[in-house]
Amino acid sequence: MTRERISATVSMLAIVVPLYAVTSAQAFAQDYGRMSCDELWYERNAIYAAKGYCFKTDRVRSVFGRGCFPPFGKLTRSETRRVNLIEQWERYYGCR
């Protein structure tokens, strides 16, 4: 592992670990760090789909359907933390 890669990883962990110190969230962080951009996209949208989010793009609708049922995408604190963590990994990898 190069010095730059180690530095980037340490920087990412400095953000992630304090925010998600719960053991289960740390397990998610490890899993998310191994996922591709497409896998991260799927995981993030699956959380919203399970909560009835009304999807707007053709890509997500083709995978999850239109959704739109109560609670219409309202996430719990835990789900919000998971989505935020996934989005951090997506930014880190330059996804989207």
C-alpha positions as CSV (number, residue, x, y, z in Angstrom):
1,M,0.0,0.0,0.0
2,T,1.4,3.4,-1.0
3,R,2.0,6.2,1.5
4,E,-0.7,8.3,-0.3
5,R,-3.3,5.5,-0.1
6,I,-2.5,4.9,3.6
7,S,-2.9,8.7,4.3
8,A,-6.2,8.8,2.4
9,T,-7.5,5.8,4.3
10,V,-6.4,7.3,7.7
11,S,-8.1,10.5,6.7
12,M,-11.3,8.7,5.8
13,L,-11.3,6.7,9.0
14,A,-10.7,9.9,11.0
15,I,-14.1,11.1,9.7
16,V,-16.0,7.8,9.8
17,V,-14.9,6.3,13.1
18,P,-16.0,9.1,15.5
19,L,-19.3,9.4,13.7
20,Y,-20.1,5.7,13.7
21,A,-18.5,4.3,16.8
22,V,-21.2,1.7,17.3
23,T,-19.9,-1.8,16.6
24,S,-22.5,-2.7,14.0
25,A,-21.8,0.6,12.1
26,Q,-18.1,-0.2,12.1
27,A,-19.0,-3.6,10.5
28,F,-21.0,-1.7,7.9
29,A,-18.0,0.6,7.3
30,Q,-15.7,-2.3,6.6
31,D,-18.2,-3.8,4.2
32,Y,-18.9,-0.6,2.4
33,G,-15.1,0.0,1.9
34,R,-15.0,-3.2,-0.1
35,M,-18.0,-2.4,-2.4
36,S,-18.0,-1.0,-5.9
37,C,-19.8,2.2,-6.8
38,D,-22.7,0.2,-8.2
39,E,-22.9,-1.9,-5.0
40,L,-22.9,1.2,-2.9
41,W,-25.6,2.8,-5.1
42,Y,-27.7,-0.3,-4.8
43,E,-27.2,-0.5,-1.0
44,R,-28.1,3.2,-0.5
45,N,-31.2,3.0,-2.6
46,A,-32.3,-0.3,-1.1
47,I,-32.6,1.4,2.3
48,Y,-34.8,4.1,0.8
49,A,-36.9,1.5,-1.2
50,A,-37.6,-0.4,2.0
51,K,-39.1,2.8,3.4
52,G,-41.3,3.6,0.4
53,Y,-39.3,6.4,-1.1
54,C,-40.9,7.9,-4.3
55,F,-38.0,7.4,-6.7
56,K,-37.6,9.9,-9.6
57,T,-34.9,8.6,-11.9
58,D,-35.4,5.8,-14.5
59,R,-32.3,4.0,-13.3
60,V,-33.6,3.5,-9.8
61,R,-37.1,2.9,-10.8
62,S,-36.0,0.1,-13.1
63,V,-34.4,-1.7,-10.2
64,F,-36.7,-0.8,-7.2
65,G,-40.0,0.3,-8.9
66,R,-41.7,3.6,-8.1
67,G,-42.0,3.0,-4.3
68,C,-44.3,5.6,-2.9
69,F,-45.8,4.1,0.2
70,P,-45.8,5.3,3.8
71,P,-43.5,6.4,5.4
72,F,-42.4,7.7,1.9
73,G,-38.7,7.5,2.5
74,K,-38.6,8.7,6.1
75,L,-35.6,7.0,7.7
76,T,-34.7,6.2,11.2
77,R,-31.6,7.7,12.8
78,S,-29.8,4.4,12.2
79,E,-30.8,4.2,8.6
80,T,-29.8,7.9,8.1
81,R,-26.4,7.1,9.5
82,R,-26.0,4.2,7.2
83,V,-27.0,6.3,4.1
84,N,-24.6,9.0,5.2
85,L,-21.8,6.5,5.6
86,I,-22.5,5.0,2.2
87,E,-22.5,8.5,0.7
88,Q,-19.1,9.2,2.3
89,W,-17.7,6.0,0.6
90,E,-19.3,7.1,-2.7
91,R,-17.5,10.5,-2.4
92,Y,-14.3,8.8,-1.4
93,Y,-14.4,6.5,-4.5
94,G,-15.6,9.3,-6.8
95,C,-18.9,7.6,-7.6
96,R,-21.8,9.1,-9.4
